[in-house]
């Protein structure tokens, strides 16, 4: 029998060890990546809300008129449902004619989330929207509650328009 001096390829044992290492790496890595994605989504939503509230406040003071933020699923009209959730998105617009409706040429910013895997709700004072007057102060104060499967956040809006974020890693109840 002739023996080969050089062999090419891998043995079955080498292949099984390599596949086992890949399976363990994926088993540990995929949940971590999913947690990373949820954390990034949380940061994006909170940052978008804080940015929109800050923008509305500064635009109201700059324009010398009221600026409103309202829940909107379409990005063109305020939602009128009994329990509008902020998790689909909102619109920041200047309300120059004081009719609480969005005029297309007065839209300042639109935030939309196509497939939300979180909840974002407002308490009774901010459930439909927030109006900032010509001084940049909100007409009402309120709290927004963000919740996903890992953590929850509360964003408090005070009488002068400042925001406070309260974090909790206990998840939602």
Phi and psi in degrees as GROMACS dihedral restraints (atoms count N, CA, C in turn):
[ dihedral_restraints ]
;  ai    aj    ak    al  type     phi  dphi    fc
    3     4     5     6     1   -97.5    20    10
    4     5     6     7     1   130.9    20    10
    6     7     8     9     1  -101.5    20    10
    7     8     9    10     1   145.2    20    10
    9    10    11    12     1   -86.8    20    10
   10    11    12    13     1   137.9    20    10
   12    13    14    15     1   -75.4    20    10
   13    14    15    16     1   -42.4    20    10
   15    16    17    18     1  -120.2    20    10
   16    17    18    19     1   130.4    20    10
   18    19    20    21     1  -110.0    20    10
   19    20    21    22     1   146.5    20    10
   21    22    23    24     1  -116.7    20    10
   22    23    24    25     1   145.9    20    10
   24    25    26    27     1   104.3    20    10
   25    26    27    28     1  -171.7    20    10
   27    28    29    30     1  -125.4    20    10
   28    29    30    31     1   157.1    20    10
   30    31    32    33     1   -85.7    20    10
   31    32    33    34     1   167.6    20    10
   33    34    35    36     1   -63.7    20    10
   34    35    36    37     1   -37.2    20    10
   36    37    38    39     1   -65.6    20    10
   37    38    39    40     1   -43.6    20    10
   39    40    41    42     1   -62.7    20    10
   40    41    42    43     1   -41.2    20    10
   42    43    44    45     1   -63.5    20    10
   43    44    45    46     1   -43.4    20    10
   45    46    47    48     1   -66.3    20    10
   46    47    48    49     1   -38.6    20    10
   48    49    50    51     1   -64.8    20    10
   49    50    51    52     1   -43.3    20    10
   51    52    53    54     1   -63.4    20    10
   52    53    54    55     1   -45.4    20    10
   54    55    56    57     1   -64.2    20    10
   55    56    57    58     1   -36.9    20    10
   57    58    59    60     1   -64.4    20    10
   58    59    60    61     1   -41.2    20    10
   60    61    62    63     1   -65.9    20    10
   61    62    63    64     1   -39.7    20    10
   63    64    65    66     1   -65.0    20    10
   64    65    66    67     1   -42.1    20    10
   66    67    68    69     1   -63.5    20    10
   67    68    69    70     1   -42.2    20    10
   69    70    71    72     1   -65.8    20    10
   70    71    72    73     1   -43.2    20    10
   72    73    74    75     1   -61.9    20    10
   73    74    75    76     1   -45.0    20    10
   75    76    77    78     1   -66.4    20    10
   76    77    78    79     1   -38.9    20    10
   78    79    80    81     1   -61.9    20    10
   79    80    81    82     1   -34.4    20    10
   81    82    83    84     1   -86.1    20    10
   82    83    84    85     1   -32.5    20    10
   84    85    86    87     1   -81.6    20    10
   85    86    87    88     1   -36.7    20    10
   87    88    89    90     1   -64.7    20    10
   88    89    90    91     1   -47.9    20    10
   90    91    92    93     1   -61.8    20    10
   91    92    93    94     1   -37.4    20    10
   93    94    95    96     1   -63.3    20    10
   94    95    96    97     1   -40.5    20    10
   96    97    98    99     1   -66.3    20    10
   97    98    99   100     1   -38.6    20    10
   99   100   101   102     1   -65.0    20    10
  100   101   102   103     1   -41.4    20    10
  102   103   104   105     1   -62.1    20    10
  103   104   105   106     1   -38.3    20    10
  105   106   107   108     1   -63.2    20    10
  106   107   108   109     1   -42.6    20    10
  108   109   110   111     1   -63.8    20    10
  109   110   111   112     1   -42.3    20    10
  111   112   113   114     1   -64.4    20    10
  112   113   114   115     1   -41.8    20    10
  114   115   116   117     1   -63.8    20    10
  115   116   117   118     1   -39.0    20    10
  117   118   119   120     1   -68.3    20    10
  118   119   120   121     1   -39.2    20    10
  120   121   122   123     1   -62.9    20    10
  121   122   123   124     1   -42.9    20    10
  123   124   125   126     1   -59.8    20    10
  124   125   126   127     1   -46.7    20    10
  126   127   128   129     1   -62.9    20    10
  127   128   129   130     1   -39.4    20    10
  129   130   131   132     1   -65.3    20    10
  130   131   132   133     1   -45.3    20    10
  132   133   134   135     1   -66.1    20    10
  133   134   135   136     1   -46.2    20    10
  135   136   137   138     1   -62.8    20    10
  136   137   138   139     1   -44.3    20    10
  138   139   140   141     1   -63.9    20    10
  139   140   141   142     1   -38.7    20    10
  141   142   143   144     1   -65.4    20    10
  142   143   144   145     1   -41.6    20    10
  144   145   146   147     1   -67.1    20    10
  145   146   147   148     1   -45.8    20    10
  147   148   149   150     1   -62.6    20    10
  148   149   150   151     1   -42.0    20    10
  150   151   152   153     1   -62.4    20    10
  151   152   153   154     1   -44.0    20    10
  153   154   155   156     1   -64.6    20    10
  154   155   156   157     1   -42.6    20    10
  156   157   158   159     1   -65.9    20    10
  157   158   159   160     1   -41.6    20    10
  159   160   161   162     1   -66.0    20    10
  160   161   162   163     1   -40.9    20    10
  162   163   164   165     1   -63.1    20    10
  163   164   165   166     1   -44.7    20    10
  165   166   167   168     1   -62.0    20    10
  166   167   168   169     1   -42.0    20    10
  168   169   170   171     1   -62.6    20    10
  169   170   171   172     1   -47.9    20    10
  171   172   173   174     1   -70.3    20    10
  172   173   174   175     1   -36.5    20    10
  174   175   176   177     1   -67.0    20    10
  175   176   177   178     1   -37.6    20    10
  177   178   179   180     1   -62.8    20    10
  178   179   180   181     1   -44.2    20    10
  180   181   182   183     1   -68.2    20    10
  181   182   183   184     1   -39.6    20    10
  183   184   185   186     1   -67.6    20    10
  184   185   186   187     1   -42.2    20    10
  186   187   188   189     1   -81.2    20    10
  187   188   189   190     1   -20.1    20    10
  189   190   191   192     1    71.7    20    10
  190   191   192   193     1    26.8    20    10
  192   193   194   195     1  -147.7    20    10
  193   194   195   196     1   175.9    20    10
  195   196   197   198     1   -79.1    20    10
  196   197   198   199     1   143.7    20    10
  198   199   200   201     1  -127.1    20    10
  199   200   201   202     1   136.7    20    10
  201   202   203   204     1  -122.2    20    10
  202   203   204   205     1   147.9    20    10
  204   205   206   207     1  -118.8    20    10
  205   206   207   208     1   127.5    20    10
  207   208   209   210     1  -135.3    20    10
  208   209   210   211     1   155.5    20    10
  210   211   212   213     1   -65.6    20    10
  211   212   213   214     1   134.3    20    10
  213   214   215   216     1  -150.8    20    10
  214   215   216   217     1   125.0    20    10
  216   217   218   219     1   -87.4    20    10
  217   218   219   220     1   -27.9    20    10
  219   220   221   222     1   -92.3    20    10
  220   221   222   223     1   -25.1    20    10
  222   223   224   225     1    86.8    20    10
  223   224   225   226     1    -0.3    20    10
  225   226   227   228     1  -123.8    20    10
  226   227   228   229     1   -14.5    20    10
  228   229   230   231     1  -146.9    20    10
  229   230   231   232     1   148.9    20    10
  231   232   233   234     1   -71.6    20    10
  232   233   234   235     1   141.7    20    10
  234   235   236   237     1   -71.9    20    10
  235   236   237   238     1   142.1    20    10
  237   238   239   240     1  -116.3    20    10
  238   239   240   241     1    11.6    20    10
  240   241   242   243     1   -69.4    20    10
  241   242   243   244     1   163.1    20    10
  243   244   245   246     1   -65.6    20    10
  244   245   246   247     1   -35.5    20    10
  246   247   248   249     1  -127.9    20    10
  247   248   249   250     1    73.2    20    10
  249   250   251   252     1   -73.9    20    10
  250   251   252   253     1   124.4    20    10
  252   253   254   255     1   -90.1    20    10
  253   254   255   256     1   140.7    20    10
  255   256   257   258     1   -78.7    20    10
  256   257   258   259     1    -5.5    20    10
  258   259   260   261     1   -70.9    20    10
  259   260   261   262     1   -15.3    20    10
  261   262   263   264     1   -88.4    20    10
  262   263   264   265     1   -23.7    20    10
  264   265   266   267     1   140.4    20    10
  265   266   267   268     1  -179.3    20    10
  267   268   269   270     1  -155.4    20    10
  268   269   270   271     1   169.2    20    10
  270   271   272   273     1  -129.8    20    10
  271   272   273   274     1   135.9    20    10
  273   274   275   276     1  -104.8    20    10
  274   275   276   277     1   124.3    20    10
  276   277   278   279     1  -146.4    20    10
  277   278   279   280     1   152.1    20    10
  279   280   281   282     1   -82.6    20    10
  280   281   282   283     1   129.9    20    10
  282   283   284   285     1  -105.6    20    10
  283   284   285   286     1    72.1    20    10
  285   286   287   288     1   -68.5    20    10
  286   287   288   289     1   -31.8    20    10
  288   289   290   291     1   -95.4    20    10
  289   290   291   292     1     5.6    20    10
  291   292   293   294     1    56.3    20    10
  292   293   294   295     1    33.5    20    10
  294   295   296   297     1  -104.6    20    10
  295   296   297   298     1     3.9    20    10
  297   298   299   300     1    58.8    20    10
  298   299   300   301     1    26.8    20    10
  300   301   302   303     1  -121.8    20    10
  301   302   303   304     1   153.6    20    10
  303   304   305   306     1   -84.2    20    10
  304   305   306   307     1   122.3    20    10
  306   307   308   309     1   -95.8    20    10
  307   308   309   310     1   129.6    20    10
  309   310   311   312     1   -54.8    20    10
  310   311   312   313     1   -32.2    20    10
  312   313   314   315     1   -83.5    20    10
  313   314   315   316     1    -3.4    20    10
  315   316   317   318     1  -107.5    20    10
  316   317   318   319     1     6.1    20    10
  318   319   320   321     1   -71.9    20    10
  319   320   321   322     1   129.4    20    10
  321   322   323   324     1   -99.8    20    10
  322   323   324   325     1   -41.6    20    10
  324   325   326   327     1  -156.4    20    10
  325   326   327   328     1   142.6    20    10
  327   328   329   330     1  -125.0    20    10
  328   329   330   331     1   130.4    20    10
  330   331   332   333     1  -118.1    20    10
  331   332   333   334     1   124.9    20    10
  333   334   335   336     1  -133.9    20    10
  334   335   336   337     1   141.9    20    10
  336   337   338   339     1  -127.3    20    10
  337   338   339   340     1   111.1    20    10
  339   340   341   342     1   -69.8    20    10
  340   341   342   343     1   -46.1    20    10
  342   343   344   345     1  -128.5    20    10
  343   344   345   346     1    74.6    20    10
  345   346   347   348     1   -69.8    20    10
  346   347   348   349     1   135.2    20    10
  348   349   350   351     1  -114.0    20    10
  349   350   351   352     1    28.2    20    10
  351   352   353   354     1  -142.3    20    10
  352   353   354   355     1   170.7    20    10
  354   355   356   357     1  -119.6    20    10
  355   356   357   358     1   141.9    20    10
  357   358   359   360     1  -137.3    20    10
  358   359   360   361     1   109.6    20    10
  360   361   362   363     1  -124.2    20    10
  361   362   363   364     1   159.8    20    10
  363   364   365   366     1  -117.2    20    10
  364   365   366   367     1   152.6    20    10
  366   367   368   369     1   -71.8    20    10
  367   368   369   370     1  -178.4    20    10
  369   370   371   372     1   -59.6    20    10
  370   371   372   373     1   -29.5    20    10
  372   373   374   375     1   -78.6    20    10
  373   374   375   376     1   -21.3    20    10
  375   376   377   378     1  -119.7    20    10
  376   377   378   379     1    13.3    20    10
  378   379   380   381     1   -62.4    20    10
  379   380   381   382     1   -39.0    20    10
  381   382   383   384     1   -94.2    20    10
  382   383   384   385     1   -29.3    20    10
  384   385   386   387     1   163.1    20    10
  385   386   387   388     1   176.3    20    10
  387   388   389   390     1  -130.3    20    10
  388   389   390   391     1   136.5    20    10
  390   391   392   393     1  -115.1    20    10
  391   392   393   394     1   127.3    20    10
  393   394   395   396     1  -100.8    20    10
  394   395   396   397     1   131.4    20    10
  396   397   398   399     1   -84.1    20    10
  397   398   399   400     1  -175.2    20    10
  399   400   401   402     1   -65.9    20    10
  400   401   402   403     1   -15.0    20    10
  402   403   404   405     1   -91.2    20    10
  403   404   405   406     1    -6.0    20    10
  405   406   407   408     1    90.5    20    10
  406   407   408   409     1     7.9    20    10
  408   409   410   411     1   -96.5    20    10
  409   410   411   412     1   142.7    20    10
  411   412   413   414     1   -74.5    20    10
  412   413   414   415     1   148.1    20    10
  414   415   416   417     1   -72.5    20    10
  415   416   417   418     1   -28.2    20    10
  417   418   419   420     1  -132.6    20    10
  418   419   420   421     1   153.6    20    10
  420   421   422   423     1   -98.7    20    10
  421   422   423   424     1   165.9    20    10
  423   424   425   426     1  -177.1    20    10
  424   425   426   427     1   179.8    20    10
  426   427   428   429     1  -131.4    20    10
  427   428   429   430     1   134.0    20    10
  429   430   431   432     1  -103.1    20    10
  430   431   432   433     1   140.0    20    10
  432   433   434   435     1  -119.5    20    10
  433   434   435   436     1   117.8    20    10
  435   436   437   438     1   -99.9    20    10
  436   437   438   439     1   139.8    20    10
  438   439   440   441     1  -148.4    20    10
  439   440   441   442     1   130.3    20    10
  441   442   443   444     1  -132.8    20    10
  442   443   444   445     1  -170.9    20    10
  444   445   446   447     1   -73.1    20    10
  445   446   447   448     1   -11.0    20    10
  447   448   449   450     1  -110.2    20    10
  448   449   450   451     1   -33.4    20    10
  450   451   452   453     1  -154.0    20    10
  451   452   453   454     1   169.7    20    10
  453   454   455   456     1  -136.5    20    10
  454   455   456   457     1   154.0    20    10
  456   457   458   459     1  -136.7    20    10
  457   458   459   460     1   149.7    20    10
  459   460   461   462     1  -124.6    20    10
  460   461   462   463     1   133.7    20    10
  462   463   464   465     1  -114.5    20    10
  463   464   465   466     1   114.8    20    10
  465   466   467   468     1   -99.8    20    10
  466   467   468   469     1   132.0    20    10
  468   469   470   471     1  -109.0    20    10
  469   470   471   472     1   121.7    20    10
  471   472   473   474     1   -97.7    20    10
  472   473   474   475     1  -175.4    20    10
  474   475   476   477     1   -65.9    20    10
  475   476   477   478     1   -24.0    20    10
  477   478   479   480     1  -100.4    20    10
  478   479   480   481     1     5.4    20    10
  480   481   482   483     1    93.1    20    10
  481   482   483   484     1     7.2    20    10
  483   484   485   486     1   -81.3    20    10
  484   485   486   487     1   151.2    20    10
  486   487   488   489     1  -113.2    20    10
  487   488   489   490     1   143.4    20    10
  489   490   491   492     1  -130.9    20    10
  490   491   492   493     1   126.4    20    10
  492   493   494   495     1  -104.0    20    10
  493   494   495   496     1   123.6    20    10
  495   496   497   498     1  -108.9    20    10
  496   497   498   499     1   121.9    20    10
  498   499   500   501     1  -103.6    20    10
  499   500   501   502     1   146.7    20    10
  501   502   503   504     1  -147.5    20    10
  502   503   504   505     1   126.8    20    10
  504   505   506   507     1   -95.4    20    10
  505   506   507   508     1    16.4    20    10
  507   508   509   510     1   -85.2    20    10
  508   509   510   511     1    -4.4    20    10
  510   511   512   513     1    82.1    20    10
  511   512   513   514     1  -169.5    20    10
  513   514   515   516     1  -104.6    20    10
  514   515   516   517     1   149.3    20    10
